[in-house]
Every structure is written in structure tokens, then in C-alpha cells.
């Protein structure tokens, strides 16, 4: 146990066996729970650490998580393509609309393995626009596909967090080669999780986060391969069928809406 602060730990609040809310620790590992009245237990979890469930009466000022002893790497955002990499996915698809996220919302897109062999993932590609003056913290996920074609088990064993600054716009290329991530034969879900708006000191800001950060969507695929969930409500994944139905009043779709995510994989 290192006793170092862990940034953006997930906290799920339980009343009985149901999730009744949740939040994150901030970038400095601090957390604040305003109302413990209806909470019976709190689950603390973070990629690279063992999950801990604590009963309300045992909550203390400091909570310790056991590390999986994963070394975290620096996140690098680059716009350069290397000669020994190949692109797959949908980030080059024509934009149909943009959609916003807020704290606790996660969006994941399935990317097929078209090579028939496993490949090393080099980077994550997506298009985004950041509008307000504050930074947004975002976490990257990589999930297996289950029998229902939904995201299932996490494939990343270390926490991959980066920040989106004021005025950021266009395609992001997040370097992942140092994490030794593999594109499975059956394909993979890659996703973004919105952690919240933070100040320069790493503390959360009580701001209206909707519309602050928007990711691009397309409608070029006949199948809904994009899934959303709210970690602090049911935590259940849903595809974009309902989103399409809700937006058809204002947007004419050719096919299903899907997030314009992609990945680069190493050729060797």
C-alpha cells in the first residue's frame, strides 16, 4: 500500500441492493459525500485497484485501496500518423450531429477486427469540441463483447485519464502504445467516460456540464454499435435505438447514429 492519492476513484452509493447515486473523487483523491441518510454502502473502485465496499458506519476520512501494482504512463495526444500503423473504425465518417456528456456518462463503440489476427492498439481516435473555459477529465475504456453484443469485461488494467482543455476542437489522437493493449480477434468496444469539470487545482466545479464537451456522431452504419450508460444510476448499457427515436423529430437519419471513434493498430 503506497498511501498515495488516487485520482477519480468511482464511488457508487447503494441503498439495499440498488444503486441510488454516485460520484468521483477529484484529481487529488479527495471526496465529499453530502447526504449519507439513504446510503447503506459505498463501493470504491478504480482500474488498477481492488474494489472495496464499505458500510456507511465504517466510512472514514481516508479510504485505502489495494493496488494491482500497475505503473501508470503519461498520456500523449498527437496528430501524427506513423508509417507502421493502420487505421480502423469510424472517426473519418461524415459528421451527422454532436452529442454532449456529463459526469458519470460513458459511451462505447464496437470496432471490428478486420485482420483475422490480434493486433497491438497504438492510439484512440475521436472527434470532439470543448466549449467552456474549464478542463474536462475523461477516462478511456476497452471492453470485451459479450454474447448479447454489448460491452462486458474491462480489458485495461491501468487507469487511462486525460484532460480536454478550453477551445479543444477536431480529431484527438490519444497515444496508447505503452499500455500493451491488444485488439482481440472478436473485436473490441472502446469508450470514453466523462469524469467531470475540474479547475487547475484538480477540484470539481459545480457547473452545468451538458453542452461543454461534444463528441461527433455519424449515421453511416445500418447497425447500432454504440452503447451508453450512466454509472451513477442503473449502470446498464443501452444502444442508440432510443436516441435515434428521440432525435428523429429534428434529425433525418439514413441509418443508426453511432459515435465516430476509431483506433490505430501496429502493422507488426
N, C-alpha and C positions, 0 to 999 in steps of 0.2 A: 504494500500500500504506500503510494507516494505522498499522499495528502496534498497533492496539487489540485488547484481549482479545475473543474471540468466544465467547459462551456456548453450551453444549450442542451442540458440534460432534459429528456422528456419526462414530464410528470403527468400521470393520469390519476384522476380522482374517482374513487369508487364509492358508491352507496349500495351496499349489498353486493350483488354480482354485476351491477350495471355501471358503465362509465357515465359520470354526471358532470364531467368537465375536465379541464387540464390546463397546463401551461408549460413554459420552458424556464429553466434557469437562464440568466443572462450570460453574456460573453465572459464574465468574470466568475461564473459559477454560483452567483447569488440567486436566491429565490424568495418570493413573497407570496404567502397564502392569505388572502383577505378574509375568507369565511370558511371556517372549519366545521360549521354546525352540521351540515348534511353529509360531510365526508367521513367515511369509516376507515378507508385505507388509501394510501398513496403509493403508486408504482413509479419508481425511478428507473429509467433505462437510458442507455446511450450505446451506440455502436462501439465495440471495443471494450465494453464493460459488462459485468454480470448484472442482470436485472435484480432490483431489490424492492420488496413490498413491505411497507411499514404501516402499522396500525396508527390511527390518529393519536392515541395516548402516548405513543412512543416517538412522535416527531420531536426532533431536537434542532438546535440552531445549526448544527453541522451534520450532514449525512455523508457517509463514506461508501463508495462503490469499489468493488474489487476489479482491478484492471485485467484485461486479457493480455497485457504486455505487448500491445501493438504500438509501434513507433509511428507517430503522425508525420505526414510530409507536408511541405509547403505547397499551397495551391498556386498554380501559374496559369494565367489567362493569356492566350496568344492568338494571333490571327494568321500565323504562318503554317502552311502545309508542307510536310516533309515528303520527299520523293518515295520513301519506302512505306507509305501509308495509303490505305484505301478507304473511301467514304461509303457508308451505308446509312439508310434512314430517310428522313423526310424534311430536313431543315432547308433544303433547296426548293421545296414545293411553294407554289404561289400562295401568298397570304390571302385568307378569306376574312378573318377578323382577329382581334386580340381579346384576351380574357385576363382578368385580374385575379390575384390570390391574396390571402391574408394569413395571419398566424395560425398554424395548425393544418393548413390545407396542403395536400400533396397531389401531384399529377404525375402519372407514369404512362409511358408509351412502349408498346411491344415492337422490338426490332428483330426481324427475321435473320437468321444466319444463312446467307446465300452461298457460302463457300463449301459446305458439307464437311468442314473440319473446324476444330476450335481455333480461335484467333485471339491474340492479345489486344485488349482495348487500349488505345492510345489517348483518346480525348473524347469529351462530350460536347456536342454542338447543339445550340438552340438560339432562337432569336427572341429578343426582349427589348422593352423600352421602360426605363426608370424615369418617373416624372418629378417626384418631390425632392427636397434638398437633403433628406436623411438617408442613411445607409440601410439596406435590407440584407439580413443574413439569410442564407439559403443552404440547405443540406442536399447532397446528391445521394441517390439510392440506386441499387441494382438488384432486381428481383428475378427469381425463377418464375416460370409459368406453370401453374397447376393444371389439373385435368379439366377445370372449367375455363381455361384460357385466361385466368386472372393472375395478378401479381401474388406471389406467395412468399417463399423464404428469401431473406436478405442474403446477397452474395458478397457484400462488402463487410470486411471485418475491422475497419478503422473509420473514424468519423471524418467525412469529407465535407468541410464547410467553407464557403467563400462569401464575399460581400459584394453587393451591387451598389455602386456609388451614384451620386447625383448625375443626371444627364446621360447615363449609360444608354446606348441605343445600338441596335444592329445585331450581328451574329457574335455570340460568345463561343469561345473555344477553350474549354477547361481541360488542362493537361492532367492526364490520369496514368501515364505510363509507369510512374514509380510505385503504383499500388498493386501491380501484378494482377490485374483483373482480366478474366477470360470470358470471351463470348462463347457461351455453350452451343452445342450442336443444335439444340432445340430453340435457340434464340433467347432473348432476354428483354425484360422490362427495365427501362432506365427512367428515373424520375427526379423531380425537384420537390422539396418540402420547404414551405415558407416558414421561417423561424420568427420573423418579426422585424420591426423598425427599431434601430438602435442609434444611440449617439456616439460621439467619438470616444467616450469612456467605456463603451460596451454595455451600457444600461438600456433597457427597453424604454421606448417612448410611448405614451398613451395617445397615439394618433390614429386617425382613420386610415387604415392601410389599404382598403379597397381602392383600386384605380392608381395606386402608387407604382405598381410594377405589373406590366402586362406582357404575356407571352403570346407568340403568334400561333394561330391555328390555320389549318387548310381543310379542304373538303374534297380531296382527290382520291380517297380510298373508299371502296364500297363496304368496308367492314369497320365497325368501331373498335379500334385497338388502343384507345386512350381511356385511362381509368382515373377517377378522382376519389379521394376520401378526406374526411375531417377527422384527424387523430383524436380530437377532444370531444367528439360526440360518439357515434357508434363505432367508428374506425372501419366501417365496411366499405369495400371498393364498389364503385358503380361506373359503368361505361358511359359513353356520351349520347346514348339514345334519348334520355330525358333532356339533356342540354339542347340537342337538336330540336326536339319538340317545343321547348320553351323559346328558342330563338327564331323558329320559323315564322313567327309573326313579323319579324323585322329583317330577317336574312333569308334569301332564297338559296337553298343548298342543292348542289348536284349530287353529293354523296354524304357520308357521315363526317362530322367535324373531328379532327384529330390534331394533337399538338405537333408542331413542326420541330421535333427532336431528331438528332442523328448522332452517330458515333464515327470516329476514325479507328481503324484497326491496323495493326502492323502486318505487313505483307509476309514477313518471315516469323 
